[in-house]
Amino acid sequence: MVSFFPVLMPDEHLFSIFARYHQIAGNVTVDRTKAQLGLAAGPLKPQDISNQTFHTALKTAATLLMQPLSKVARHHTLVPLLRLSLPARVQDQLHTTWENDQSSIPAPNTLMNDRMLTFDKSWRFCNECIKTDTREVGFGYWHLSHQIPSIRQCKIHQVPLLSSGLKTLNDFQLPRDAHKNTVQGSATLIENRWECWLMELFSSCQASGSWVGLEALKATFENVWGMPKKPGWARTRRYEEIVGYVEDIAGIPLLETIFEFYKGDRLTYRGRARPNFIRTTFGSTDPKIRHPIYYLLPIWAAGLSPYPVEWSREL
């Protein structure tokens, strides 16, 4: 029997509420809490929406909070961002099942491929937010906005986010419990328009009920960059031109914080020419779904607004 289930706080990550419930329930073991909540075995990662643990957690929270699955997913998970690079058929699957308050997971071949992305994937927090939260509601919690991929500073306090060193919340720790494992953030943050744009995009995706997906991302890219319609030499040359433009606009220091192949030597990676991530993203036939960061960087570099619904209107 689940009692005293807490209410989700503004900008609280879905998994954070289970960590708070674990403490409220006073259970001796984590397994006891997981059994009470009916959570599937698996890692509680901040940026993972493709495993069964996430979907059972979403279903449990929506049921206990008496809220629609789609509402909890939109306001308390990274679904609004990560769904951007899911194809229409998977989008439809998720939309239909969530509107009917059912849990569902994408097929195995649609898992996000983030192998070459180097941004911190551990649970992160802001010390100033913990102080504010403790003062206002009595406890600190994991903020959703702190887990947005490649964001390195708190949007409220403009201070570096701290890495907890925790890759999962399997022990249901809260930020104050993880403090001893903290990895200090950079004291010299690169102030860049990319972070502001990405945070605004995430907020706009949360607010919008539209399901902009992979097809729209690719069509937007081809439209805004004037890609040749047919595969061939002209298209290949255009990919090379675009990656150069993106490098100039983003700057190598920023790209080094996002892609593994931009670290070290600027022109080579593992003894070969550095991959052109534009070509491998938009010209690849690999069935695995890439992380939306691959698609969003060149769209941002082209100067588009952080409102995906506006991109669709121009296609």
Backbone bond lengths (Angstrom), bond angles and torsions (degrees), N, CA, C in turn:
res aa  C-N    CA-C-N  psi(-1)  N-CA   C-N-CA  omega(-1)  CA-C   N-CA-C  phi
1 M - - - 1.463 - - 1.524 109.49 -
2 V 1.335 116.77 125.60 1.461 121.79 -179.72 1.521 108.96 -95.78
3 S 1.327 115.98 121.24 1.460 119.97 178.29 1.516 109.68 -127.90
4 F 1.321 116.11 159.05 1.458 122.20 177.36 1.530 112.38 57.04
5 F 1.331 116.87 37.42 1.461 118.75 178.66 1.521 108.37 -69.94
6 P 1.332 117.95 127.81 1.469 120.48 -173.90 1.526 113.14 -72.60
7 V 1.312 115.09 166.25 1.461 122.34 176.86 1.521 108.68 -93.40
8 L 1.327 117.11 139.98 1.455 120.75 177.26 1.519 110.65 -66.62
9 M 1.328 115.79 133.36 1.453 121.89 178.03 1.530 110.23 -83.72
10 P 1.323 118.54 161.03 1.473 120.24 175.46 1.525 110.90 -57.48
11 D 1.312 116.96 132.65 1.465 123.20 178.37 1.531 112.20 64.06
12 E 1.328 117.99 23.62 1.466 119.48 177.78 1.520 110.17 -89.74
13 H 1.327 116.32 135.50 1.460 121.29 176.74 1.523 109.69 -70.66
14 L 1.331 116.13 143.60 1.464 122.48 -178.66 1.533 112.66 -48.70
15 F 1.339 117.04 -46.36 1.465 119.63 -174.83 1.529 112.38 -69.21
16 S 1.325 116.62 -22.64 1.453 120.83 -179.14 1.527 111.75 -63.37
17 I 1.331 116.11 -34.34 1.463 119.06 -177.76 1.528 111.03 -67.06
18 F 1.336 116.85 -30.52 1.457 119.55 178.22 1.531 111.24 -72.69
19 A 1.332 116.10 -34.46 1.463 120.10 175.52 1.525 109.95 -64.09
20 R 1.323 116.68 -40.62 1.469 119.99 178.17 1.524 111.10 -68.53
21 Y 1.328 117.03 -39.12 1.467 119.45 177.82 1.523 110.95 -62.52
22 H 1.322 116.80 -39.73 1.471 121.04 -179.87 1.531 110.38 -56.40
23 Q 1.327 116.18 -41.28 1.462 119.55 -179.97 1.524 111.33 -73.28
24 I 1.332 117.46 -39.99 1.463 120.87 179.30 1.530 110.96 -64.21
25 A 1.343 115.84 -42.11 1.470 120.43 -177.24 1.523 111.93 -68.27
26 G 1.340 116.74 -24.91 1.458 119.77 -179.83 1.510 113.66 68.68
27 N 1.324 117.39 26.09 1.460 120.21 179.30 1.520 111.32 -68.16
28 V 1.310 116.07 141.76 1.462 121.28 -177.74 1.525 110.84 -69.56
29 T 1.324 117.37 -36.61 1.461 121.05 -177.12 1.520 111.52 -123.52
30 V 1.324 114.84 154.66 1.462 121.24 175.71 1.523 110.20 -65.59
31 D 1.337 116.33 -38.35 1.466 120.29 -179.77 1.522 111.74 -59.01
32 R 1.336 116.04 -35.94 1.459 119.98 178.28 1.525 110.74 -63.03
33 T 1.316 116.31 -43.59 1.463 120.57 179.01 1.521 110.75 -64.53
34 K 1.324 117.09 -44.66 1.465 120.45 -179.88 1.524 111.05 -62.11
35 A 1.333 116.13 -38.40 1.462 119.77 178.79 1.527 110.73 -66.94
36 Q 1.321 116.46 -40.92 1.464 120.80 177.80 1.520 111.43 -59.45
37 L 1.333 115.53 -41.42 1.458 121.23 -174.79 1.524 113.52 -88.41
38 G 1.322 116.73 -8.88 1.457 119.95 179.88 1.514 113.59 69.47
39 L 1.338 116.75 32.18 1.460 120.46 -179.42 1.528 110.57 -80.91
40 A 1.318 116.41 134.84 1.460 120.76 177.21 1.524 109.61 -70.31
41 A 1.318 116.14 151.49 1.460 120.71 177.55 1.527 109.33 -65.89
42 G 1.321 115.72 143.43 1.458 119.52 179.48 1.503 111.27 146.25
43 P 1.336 117.00 168.22 1.468 121.10 -176.01 1.523 113.51 -76.06
44 L 1.325 116.09 139.65 1.462 122.14 176.09 1.525 108.00 -97.13
45 K 1.325 115.41 81.83 1.461 121.43 -176.79 1.534 110.41 -94.15
46 P 1.343 116.73 145.59 1.466 119.36 -175.32 1.520 114.60 -66.05
47 Q 1.355 117.17 -29.81 1.462 119.52 -172.95 1.532 112.56 -115.64
48 D 1.326 117.23 22.97 1.463 120.54 -176.75 1.524 110.44 -110.34
49 I 1.322 117.01 120.20 1.464 120.96 176.92 1.523 110.97 -121.31
50 S 1.343 116.62 15.16 1.464 119.82 -172.13 1.521 113.55 -115.48
51 N 1.341 118.15 15.60 1.464 117.91 176.94 1.522 110.85 -119.32
52 Q 1.326 115.04 165.29 1.453 120.26 -175.22 1.529 111.97 -65.38
53 T 1.343 117.04 -31.44 1.464 120.53 179.28 1.526 110.57 -58.62
54 F 1.323 115.87 -45.97 1.463 120.07 179.85 1.521 111.01 -59.13
55 H 1.324 116.76 -45.50 1.456 120.12 -174.31 1.523 112.70 -72.26
56 T 1.334 117.67 -34.44 1.467 118.17 175.05 1.524 110.06 -70.71
57 A 1.341 117.11 -35.26 1.468 120.58 177.16 1.528 110.23 -63.96
58 L 1.317 116.53 -41.88 1.460 121.05 178.94 1.530 110.64 -62.73
59 K 1.325 116.13 -44.52 1.463 121.07 179.59 1.525 110.84 -63.91
60 T 1.342 117.22 -44.35 1.466 121.33 -179.66 1.520 111.05 -61.70
61 A 1.346 116.30 -48.50 1.465 120.38 -178.41 1.522 110.94 -62.26
62 A 1.331 117.23 -45.12 1.463 120.55 -178.86 1.530 110.88 -61.94
63 T 1.324 116.43 -39.50 1.470 121.21 -179.78 1.521 111.13 -66.45
64 L 1.339 116.70 -49.89 1.459 120.86 -176.58 1.523 112.28 -69.92
65 L 1.329 116.76 -30.61 1.460 120.87 179.25 1.524 112.38 -87.75
66 M 1.353 114.66 -9.25 1.468 121.46 -177.92 1.530 111.15 56.83
67 Q 1.345 114.02 47.80 1.459 121.11 177.70 1.528 109.06 -126.41
68 P 1.334 118.69 154.90 1.468 120.51 177.18 1.530 111.22 -63.29
69 L 1.321 116.24 144.62 1.462 121.11 176.88 1.523 111.29 -54.46
70 S 1.326 115.86 -43.84 1.460 120.19 -176.44 1.530 111.51 -62.96
71 K 1.330 117.30 -34.98 1.459 120.90 -179.86 1.520 111.03 -69.47
72 V 1.330 116.96 -44.61 1.476 120.69 178.37 1.522 109.75 -63.52
73 A 1.337 117.33 -43.13 1.468 121.26 -179.96 1.524 111.12 -63.03
74 R 1.313 117.24 -39.30 1.467 120.59 -176.80 1.525 112.80 -70.65
75 H 1.317 116.92 -40.64 1.469 120.16 -171.86 1.528 114.71 -98.91
76 H 1.354 117.69 -10.43 1.458 118.14 -174.21 1.531 113.66 -135.87
77 T 1.324 117.49 16.21 1.460 121.83 174.59 1.524 108.83 -141.87
78 L 1.327 116.33 173.30 1.462 120.66 178.21 1.525 112.69 -88.35
79 V 1.322 116.54 12.00 1.468 120.70 177.71 1.525 112.62 -51.67
80 P 1.348 120.51 -44.28 1.474 119.51 -178.63 1.521 113.61 -55.47
81 L 1.342 117.22 -32.25 1.462 120.59 178.29 1.519 111.23 -85.90
82 L 1.331 117.31 -50.58 1.455 120.88 -171.95 1.525 113.03 -69.25
83 R 1.329 117.20 -24.69 1.463 118.97 179.66 1.527 111.94 -71.04
84 L 1.348 117.46 -15.17 1.460 120.48 -176.73 1.518 112.44 -57.68
85 S 1.334 117.63 -34.79 1.465 118.58 -177.77 1.526 112.78 -100.73
86 L 1.333 116.82 16.94 1.461 120.37 173.17 1.528 109.28 -88.31
87 P 1.334 117.96 139.21 1.471 120.24 179.13 1.521 111.34 -68.17
88 A 1.314 115.96 164.26 1.464 122.41 -173.48 1.527 112.17 -57.77
89 R 1.334 117.35 -38.23 1.467 118.93 -176.32 1.525 111.29 -65.71
90 V 1.344 116.97 -36.56 1.465 119.84 178.27 1.523 109.89 -74.56
91 Q 1.345 116.11 -38.32 1.453 120.36 175.28 1.530 110.26 -56.69
92 D 1.318 116.08 -46.12 1.468 120.82 -179.09 1.525 110.90 -63.64
93 Q 1.342 115.76 -39.34 1.462 120.49 179.17 1.529 110.67 -60.66
94 L 1.330 115.66 -49.56 1.454 120.20 -179.74 1.525 111.49 -64.63
95 H 1.315 116.05 -45.52 1.466 120.48 -177.40 1.525 110.73 -60.56
96 T 1.332 116.72 -45.83 1.462 120.92 -177.67 1.518 111.61 -65.04
97 T 1.326 116.45 -47.74 1.467 119.26 -176.61 1.524 111.39 -68.25
98 W 1.342 117.14 -39.09 1.464 118.98 -179.75 1.522 111.80 -69.84
99 E 1.325 116.96 -36.74 1.463 118.96 177.72 1.525 110.84 -64.83
100 N 1.332 116.38 -24.71 1.464 121.14 177.28 1.532 111.65 -97.84
101 D 1.352 115.41 14.66 1.468 122.10 177.88 1.521 112.66 56.67
102 Q 1.326 116.17 39.65 1.463 121.28 174.31 1.523 108.33 -113.89
103 S 1.337 116.03 152.89 1.467 119.14 176.46 1.522 108.54 -93.43
104 S 1.321 115.79 151.28 1.462 121.03 -178.51 1.511 108.94 -158.32
105 I 1.318 117.02 152.95 1.454 119.73 174.97 1.526 109.40 -127.91
106 P 1.342 117.30 147.58 1.467 119.96 178.15 1.516 111.32 -61.44
107 A 1.306 116.09 155.03 1.467 120.41 176.83 1.531 110.07 -60.91
108 P 1.358 117.95 153.89 1.465 121.14 -175.48 1.524 115.41 -53.64
109 N 1.335 117.55 -33.84 1.463 118.49 -176.87 1.526 112.99 -79.06
110 T 1.329 117.79 5.70 1.457 119.87 178.20 1.526 112.09 -108.99
111 L 1.325 118.03 14.27 1.455 120.98 -179.81 1.525 110.85 -66.41
112 M 1.328 116.03 143.03 1.455 120.59 179.81 1.528 111.31 -65.03
113 N 1.313 116.87 133.82 1.456 121.93 177.63 1.521 108.82 -101.96
114 D 1.341 116.25 103.26 1.466 119.50 -179.09 1.526 111.88 -117.60
115 R 1.333 115.66 24.95 1.468 121.27 -173.31 1.525 113.14 -58.07
116 M 1.311 118.80 -34.56 1.458 122.10 -176.01 1.529 113.15 -97.68
117 L 1.325 117.50 6.00 1.453 120.65 179.82 1.523 109.92 -93.14
118 T 1.328 116.16 134.94 1.462 119.96 -171.04 1.528 114.16 -110.75
119 F 1.327 119.10 0.03 1.461 118.74 -178.71 1.532 109.87 -66.90
120 D 1.308 115.69 157.77 1.458 122.41 -174.53 1.529 110.95 -63.06
121 K 1.332 116.23 123.74 1.462 121.08 -179.82 1.529 111.91 -106.39
122 S 1.327 116.79 9.90 1.462 119.52 175.97 1.531 109.87 -86.37
123 W 1.321 115.94 169.49 1.461 120.27 178.05 1.518 109.29 -70.09
124 R 1.329 116.95 130.11 1.468 121.63 -175.86 1.523 110.70 -120.87
125 F 1.317 115.05 157.86 1.454 119.42 -178.89 1.515 110.82 -153.35
126 C 1.320 115.36 168.44 1.461 123.22 178.69 1.525 107.88 -118.88
127 N 1.330 117.10 125.71 1.464 120.87 -179.47 1.520 111.95 -60.57
128 E 1.338 116.65 -36.14 1.456 120.01 -179.38 1.533 110.77 -67.81
129 C 1.320 116.61 -35.47 1.469 120.22 177.30 1.528 110.46 -65.91
130 I 1.330 116.50 -39.85 1.466 119.73 178.26 1.524 110.26 -60.17
131 K 1.338 116.04 -43.26 1.470 120.11 178.98 1.532 110.91 -62.69
132 T 1.332 115.61 -44.96 1.463 120.07 -179.31 1.517 111.09 -65.51
133 D 1.337 116.36 -46.29 1.465 120.60 -179.50 1.527 111.19 -61.40
134 T 1.321 116.31 -43.50 1.466 120.56 -179.41 1.526 110.93 -62.92
135 R 1.331 114.33 -39.91 1.464 118.91 179.76 1.530 111.33 -68.77
136 E 1.336 117.48 -37.92 1.460 120.51 -172.80 1.532 114.08 -90.56
137 V 1.341 117.03 -37.11 1.476 118.68 -176.78 1.521 113.34 -123.00
138 G 1.341 116.94 -5.27 1.462 119.77 174.60 1.514 115.96 97.38
139 F 1.340 118.58 -2.62 1.469 120.90 -179.94 1.523 109.65 -160.00
140 G 1.326 115.24 158.17 1.456 120.90 174.31 1.521 109.53 -95.45
141 Y 1.320 117.07 152.88 1.462 120.20 179.50 1.526 109.67 -145.92
142 W 1.328 115.52 169.88 1.470 121.44 -179.42 1.521 109.39 -80.33
143 H 1.333 115.89 120.30 1.467 120.81 -179.69 1.525 110.20 -85.67
144 L 1.310 115.71 137.35 1.458 121.56 178.27 1.524 111.31 -63.16
145 S 1.330 117.10 -44.40 1.467 120.51 -176.56 1.522 112.52 -63.12
146 H 1.330 117.86 -22.87 1.468 120.64 178.39 1.523 111.95 -75.05
147 Q 1.323 116.92 -15.91 1.473 120.74 -177.04 1.529 112.73 -97.44
148 I 1.338 118.34 0.64 1.469 120.48 179.89 1.530 109.21 -62.37
149 P 1.318 118.34 126.98 1.463 121.70 -177.21 1.526 113.23 -55.07
150 S 1.320 116.20 133.29 1.470 126.96 176.11 1.528 113.89 76.96
151 I 1.341 119.24 -3.54 1.458 121.52 175.16 1.526 108.49 -80.24
152 R 1.320 117.21 130.43 1.462 120.18 -174.26 1.525 113.81 -120.24
153 Q 1.322 117.33 1.05 1.453 117.98 177.43 1.519 110.97 -139.34
154 C 1.335 116.55 153.93 1.459 122.17 -179.85 1.523 108.95 -71.17
155 K 1.319 116.58 128.91 1.462 120.14 -176.70 1.532 111.57 -70.71
156 I 1.332 117.45 -21.01 1.463 121.03 -179.31 1.522 111.34 -86.98
157 H 1.335 116.66 -49.43 1.464 120.58 -172.81 1.528 113.54 -99.42
158 Q 1.332 117.54 -8.35 1.464 122.04 178.10 1.529 111.54 55.85
159 V 1.327 116.28 42.46 1.463 121.90 176.12 1.523 107.89 -123.61
160 P 1.347 117.48 156.52 1.463 119.67 -178.95 1.528 111.61 -60.36
161 L 1.338 116.06 137.10 1.453 120.34 172.46 1.524 109.01 -72.21
162 L 1.313 116.12 148.51 1.454 121.78 178.54 1.518 109.35 -103.29
163 S 1.315 116.42 140.75 1.455 121.56 176.28 1.524 108.96 -90.10
164 S 1.328 115.91 127.60 1.460 119.83 -179.33 1.522 111.74 -74.62
165 G 1.334 116.02 -17.67 1.452 119.56 -173.83 1.519 112.58 82.15
166 L 1.336 116.25 -3.90 1.466 121.27 -179.93 1.525 109.69 -91.24
167 K 1.313 117.03 123.40 1.458 120.67 175.65 1.527 111.04 -84.77
168 T 1.337 116.98 -25.13 1.457 121.24 177.85 1.527 108.89 -136.50
169 L 1.335 115.37 166.20 1.468 120.82 174.52 1.526 110.04 -108.01
170 N 1.331 116.45 32.94 1.460 120.42 -175.77 1.522 112.78 -59.28
171 D 1.336 117.69 -24.00 1.468 120.73 177.24 1.523 111.74 -95.93
172 F 1.324 116.64 8.15 1.467 122.69 178.66 1.532 112.48 54.85
173 Q 1.310 116.05 46.09 1.459 119.71 177.53 1.528 110.32 -83.71
174 L 1.310 115.81 149.12 1.456 122.91 172.56 1.524 108.80 -103.70
175 P 1.331 119.09 166.34 1.471 120.17 -175.88 1.522 114.51 -51.42
176 R 1.326 117.53 -40.05 1.463 119.09 -178.64 1.528 111.47 -65.85
177 D 1.362 116.69 -32.36 1.460 120.28 179.00 1.517 111.41 -73.06
178 A 1.335 115.71 -29.31 1.464 120.48 -176.78 1.519 112.29 -87.80
179 H 1.323 117.15 -3.07 1.458 121.33 -171.37 1.517 112.84 -58.02
180 K 1.328 118.21 -34.10 1.469 120.89 -177.10 1.523 111.94 -66.38
181 N 1.334 117.17 -20.60 1.462 121.02 -179.85 1.523 112.77 -98.37
182 T 1.320 115.77 9.28 1.463 120.81 -173.30 1.528 113.30 -59.68
183 V 1.321 114.45 137.17 1.461 121.87 171.45 1.519 107.10 -106.13
184 Q 1.308 117.18 117.89 1.462 121.65 -175.09 1.522 111.45 -60.52
185 G 1.306 116.09 136.17 1.461 120.62 177.37 1.512 111.25 -74.32
186 S 1.315 115.71 168.10 1.457 120.64 -179.08 1.524 110.67 -66.10
187 A 1.328 116.30 135.98 1.472 120.27 178.90 1.519 110.69 -82.17
188 T 1.331 116.55 -15.17 1.467 120.44 -178.73 1.531 108.80 -121.16
189 L 1.294 116.12 71.82 1.453 120.80 -179.91 1.522 110.78 -64.00
190 I 1.309 115.44 141.57 1.454 119.91 174.53 1.523 106.82 -81.38
191 E 1.306 116.76 109.86 1.460 119.53 179.96 1.521 108.40 -74.59
192 N 1.299 117.03 116.11 1.454 118.60 -175.59 1.519 111.88 -138.33
193 R 1.320 114.31 153.13 1.457 121.32 -179.91 1.518 111.83 -68.89
194 W 1.328 116.42 -22.74 1.462 120.75 -178.80 1.532 111.71 -59.09
195 E 1.326 117.08 -46.71 1.465 119.76 -178.27 1.524 111.15 -63.26
196 C 1.327 116.57 -43.48 1.472 120.61 179.37 1.528 110.03 -61.82
197 W 1.323 115.95 -43.81 1.464 121.52 -179.09 1.525 110.73 -64.02
198 L 1.345 116.66 -45.26 1.461 120.96 -176.83 1.534 110.91 -66.41
199 M 1.328 117.27 -40.06 1.462 119.87 178.19 1.527 110.62 -65.58
200 E 1.319 116.52 -38.91 1.465 120.16 178.09 1.523 110.28 -67.26
201 L 1.342 117.14 -39.19 1.455 121.25 177.43 1.521 110.52 -61.93
202 F 1.328 116.94 -43.54 1.461 120.54 -179.94 1.531 110.36 -61.53
203 S 1.323 116.33 -43.30 1.465 120.47 178.91 1.527 111.19 -63.11
204 S 1.331 116.05 -39.68 1.465 119.25 -179.67 1.523 110.98 -69.21
205 C 1.341 117.27 -34.02 1.469 120.79 177.27 1.526 110.53 -68.64
206 Q 1.336 116.54 -36.05 1.463 120.18 176.95 1.526 110.95 -64.76
207 A 1.318 115.86 -40.80 1.464 120.68 -174.86 1.525 112.75 -76.26
208 S 1.332 116.56 -26.88 1.462 120.74 -174.90 1.526 111.40 -90.50
209 G 1.307 115.96 142.90 1.456 120.20 174.97 1.519 112.06 -89.89
210 S 1.329 117.11 -2.17 1.465 121.28 -178.51 1.519 110.55 -74.02
211 W 1.319 115.26 144.90 1.455 120.56 -179.41 1.533 109.77 -109.55
212 V 1.325 116.02 74.93 1.458 121.10 175.73 1.519 107.75 -70.37
213 G 1.323 117.33 131.15 1.452 120.16 -174.85 1.514 114.12 -130.07
214 L 1.337 115.19 -163.05 1.456 122.84 -173.42 1.525 112.56 -56.38
215 E 1.307 116.27 -45.17 1.473 119.52 -177.84 1.524 110.94 -60.45
216 A 1.332 116.38 -39.71 1.469 120.34 179.38 1.522 110.92 -69.19
217 L 1.341 117.16 -37.53 1.463 120.20 177.65 1.528 110.66 -61.48
218 K 1.326 116.17 -46.98 1.470 120.11 -179.09 1.526 111.09 -65.79
219 A 1.325 117.16 -42.57 1.467 120.34 -179.82 1.525 111.03 -65.76
220 T 1.340 116.01 -38.16 1.466 120.06 177.59 1.514 110.84 -63.40
221 F 1.322 116.23 -45.22 1.466 120.80 178.71 1.525 110.84 -58.45
222 E 1.331 117.14 -49.74 1.461 120.71 -176.94 1.532 111.04 -64.39
223 N 1.316 116.44 -35.80 1.458 121.07 -178.98 1.528 111.65 -70.06
224 V 1.338 115.79 -49.16 1.456 119.43 -173.73 1.528 112.51 -73.58
225 W 1.342 117.15 -29.34 1.463 120.02 -179.76 1.524 113.02 -97.68
226 G 1.324 117.80 1.64 1.459 120.74 176.54 1.517 113.04 61.48
227 M 1.331 116.55 50.69 1.466 120.47 -178.20 1.526 111.65 -73.77
228 P 1.340 117.69 137.51 1.470 120.32 172.73 1.526 109.91 -59.06
229 K 1.310 117.26 139.45 1.463 121.23 -174.93 1.524 113.26 -69.19
230 K 1.344 116.81 -36.28 1.461 119.39 -175.10 1.530 111.29 -97.79
231 P 1.346 116.87 141.09 1.464 119.78 174.21 1.524 110.22 -61.79
232 G 1.307 116.25 148.76 1.456 119.97 179.59 1.511 111.41 152.59
233 W 1.326 114.99 -166.54 1.467 120.90 -174.54 1.528 111.79 -61.98
234 A 1.336 117.00 -42.15 1.467 120.42 -177.89 1.531 110.94 -63.39
235 R 1.312 115.93 -38.17 1.460 120.31 179.84 1.536 110.00 -69.16
236 T 1.329 116.53 -42.77 1.467 121.07 178.53 1.522 110.85 -61.00
237 R 1.340 116.71 -44.05 1.466 120.74 178.96 1.522 110.68 -63.19
238 R 1.342 117.33 -37.00 1.456 121.02 179.55 1.535 111.21 -65.26
239 Y 1.331 116.91 -38.30 1.468 120.61 175.94 1.527 110.40 -58.53
240 E 1.340 116.42 -42.11 1.467 120.57 -179.76 1.530 110.59 -65.59
241 E 1.319 116.74 -39.92 1.461 120.08 178.82 1.533 110.97 -64.68
242 I 1.321 115.48 -42.80 1.470 119.78 -176.05 1.516 111.62 -65.73
243 V 1.329 117.61 -42.49 1.466 118.69 -179.39 1.524 109.83 -63.06
244 G 1.320 117.95 -32.96 1.460 121.09 176.39 1.519 111.68 -66.23
245 Y 1.341 116.29 -42.34 1.462 120.58 177.72 1.526 110.78 -62.49
246 V 1.322 116.32 -44.26 1.468 120.63 -178.64 1.524 110.60 -63.91
247 E 1.328 116.54 -40.55 1.474 120.24 177.87 1.524 111.12 -62.02
248 D 1.322 116.08 -40.25 1.469 119.63 179.64 1.526 111.65 -66.78
249 I 1.322 116.43 -41.71 1.460 120.51 -176.80 1.530 111.57 -75.18
250 A 1.331 116.48 -44.84 1.464 120.28 -178.18 1.519 111.84 -76.20
251 G 1.337 116.31 -38.36 1.452 120.98 -175.14 1.516 110.60 87.39
252 I 1.317 117.04 139.24 1.462 121.57 -178.52 1.530 112.16 -60.16
253 P 1.354 120.03 -40.56 1.477 118.80 178.82 1.529 113.46 -55.27
254 L 1.342 117.25 -40.10 1.461 119.45 178.20 1.524 110.44 -68.39
255 L 1.326 117.26 -45.06 1.464 120.60 -179.52 1.521 111.40 -62.62
256 E 1.328 117.35 -30.73 1.467 120.60 177.39 1.523 111.44 -64.68
257 T 1.338 116.69 -30.04 1.466 119.64 -179.63 1.524 111.98 -80.73
258 I 1.336 117.76 -8.95 1.466 121.17 -176.74 1.522 112.99 -111.81
259 F 1.342 117.14 -43.55 1.466 120.74 -175.54 1.522 111.94 -112.38
260 E 1.307 115.49 134.94 1.457 121.02 178.81 1.523 111.89 -61.50
261 F 1.336 117.16 -36.93 1.467 119.80 -174.27 1.528 113.51 -77.14
262 Y 1.334 118.45 -0.47 1.467 120.25 173.31 1.524 112.38 -97.54
263 K 1.319 117.17 -1.28 1.459 119.66 178.06 1.524 109.83 -80.63
264 G 1.323 116.76 146.78 1.466 119.69 177.93 1.508 112.01 77.31
265 D 1.350 115.53 -137.34 1.458 120.94 -177.80 1.526 110.24 -57.49
266 R 1.309 116.35 136.51 1.457 120.61 -173.60 1.523 114.17 -75.19
267 L 1.339 117.52 -20.08 1.462 118.70 -172.76 1.521 114.34 -112.84
268 T 1.323 118.07 -13.77 1.455 119.75 -177.49 1.522 111.12 -128.07
269 Y 1.331 115.71 159.90 1.455 122.19 176.58 1.518 107.52 -146.22
270 R 1.352 115.28 119.64 1.467 121.34 -177.94 1.521 112.17 53.69
271 G 1.328 115.02 41.28 1.457 120.28 175.22 1.514 115.34 81.26
272 R 1.315 117.42 1.50 1.465 120.63 179.47 1.525 109.55 -123.15
273 A 1.331 115.03 171.90 1.463 118.94 176.32 1.519 108.95 -60.92
274 R 1.313 115.77 138.22 1.454 119.87 -178.83 1.533 109.82 -60.21
275 P 1.348 117.42 136.69 1.471 120.01 -178.13 1.529 111.91 -60.62
276 N 1.306 115.71 143.03 1.461 121.31 171.70 1.531 106.07 -87.89
277 F 1.343 117.20 98.84 1.463 119.37 -172.59 1.530 111.72 -67.57
278 I 1.327 117.56 -19.19 1.463 119.82 176.19 1.521 109.89 -68.57
279 R 1.318 115.30 -48.95 1.471 119.60 -178.87 1.525 111.33 -65.39
280 T 1.353 117.15 -44.85 1.466 119.31 -177.41 1.529 111.90 -69.60
281 T 1.320 117.28 -22.62 1.462 120.48 178.61 1.524 111.46 -82.05
282 F 1.326 116.65 -49.23 1.467 120.44 -172.87 1.519 113.62 -95.77
283 G 1.328 117.33 -14.39 1.453 118.86 -179.82 1.514 113.38 -110.33
284 S 1.340 117.70 -1.42 1.458 121.85 -176.24 1.525 111.84 -78.70
285 T 1.325 115.87 149.14 1.466 121.72 174.76 1.531 111.00 -106.27
286 D 1.332 116.97 9.80 1.461 121.94 178.43 1.532 108.89 -60.76
287 P 1.353 118.04 127.57 1.473 120.13 -177.36 1.524 114.17 -71.13
288 K 1.337 117.50 -17.66 1.460 118.23 179.43 1.523 110.66 -69.14
289 I 1.317 115.47 140.46 1.454 120.73 -179.11 1.517 109.66 -82.23
290 R 1.307 116.31 126.55 1.454 120.67 179.57 1.526 110.76 -78.99
291 H 1.311 114.86 158.32 1.450 121.53 176.66 1.532 108.86 -63.48
292 P 1.334 119.04 142.61 1.479 120.11 -177.65 1.519 114.64 -60.16
293 I 1.343 117.91 -21.90 1.467 119.99 179.04 1.527 110.95 -56.54
294 Y 1.330 117.37 -38.08 1.466 121.22 178.72 1.528 111.08 -56.51
295 Y 1.322 116.19 -42.07 1.457 121.70 -176.57 1.530 112.18 -80.82
296 L 1.335 115.71 -35.77 1.457 119.55 -172.42 1.528 113.41 -74.55
297 L 1.329 117.78 -33.87 1.473 120.03 -178.54 1.532 112.34 -56.37
298 P 1.337 119.47 -51.64 1.475 117.88 179.85 1.517 113.30 -68.15
299 I 1.333 118.19 -26.62 1.461 120.70 176.57 1.525 109.95 -70.51
300 W 1.349 115.86 -41.75 1.466 120.31 175.36 1.527 110.60 -62.49
301 A 1.342 116.39 -45.03 1.463 120.88 -177.91 1.524 112.07 -62.18
302 A 1.330 116.48 -24.79 1.469 120.68 179.20 1.527 112.14 -78.34
303 G 1.341 116.52 -6.93 1.454 119.89 176.16 1.519 115.36 90.16
304 L 1.338 118.06 15.47 1.455 119.61 179.60 1.531 111.07 -74.13
305 S 1.315 115.65 158.32 1.467 121.07 179.15 1.524 109.05 -71.83
306 P 1.343 117.85 160.06 1.469 120.64 178.82 1.524 112.73 -84.57
307 Y 1.340 116.86 33.98 1.464 121.46 -179.32 1.528 108.74 -123.95
308 P 1.340 117.80 94.48 1.467 121.21 -175.63 1.522 114.62 -54.95
309 V 1.332 118.23 -30.51 1.474 119.12 179.99 1.525 110.80 -62.89
310 E 1.333 117.22 -26.93 1.464 120.51 178.25 1.529 110.94 -73.82
311 W 1.337 117.31 -31.15 1.464 119.61 178.24 1.526 109.34 -63.82
312 S 1.341 116.14 -43.71 1.458 120.78 -175.68 1.516 111.86 -62.83
313 R 1.312 117.09 -33.29 1.466 119.56 -177.75 1.521 112.49 -66.23
314 E 1.348 115.47 -25.54 1.466 119.52 -175.67 1.525 112.39 -93.39
315 L 1.333 117.96 -1.75 1.462 119.95 -178.29 1.525 110.75 -83.38
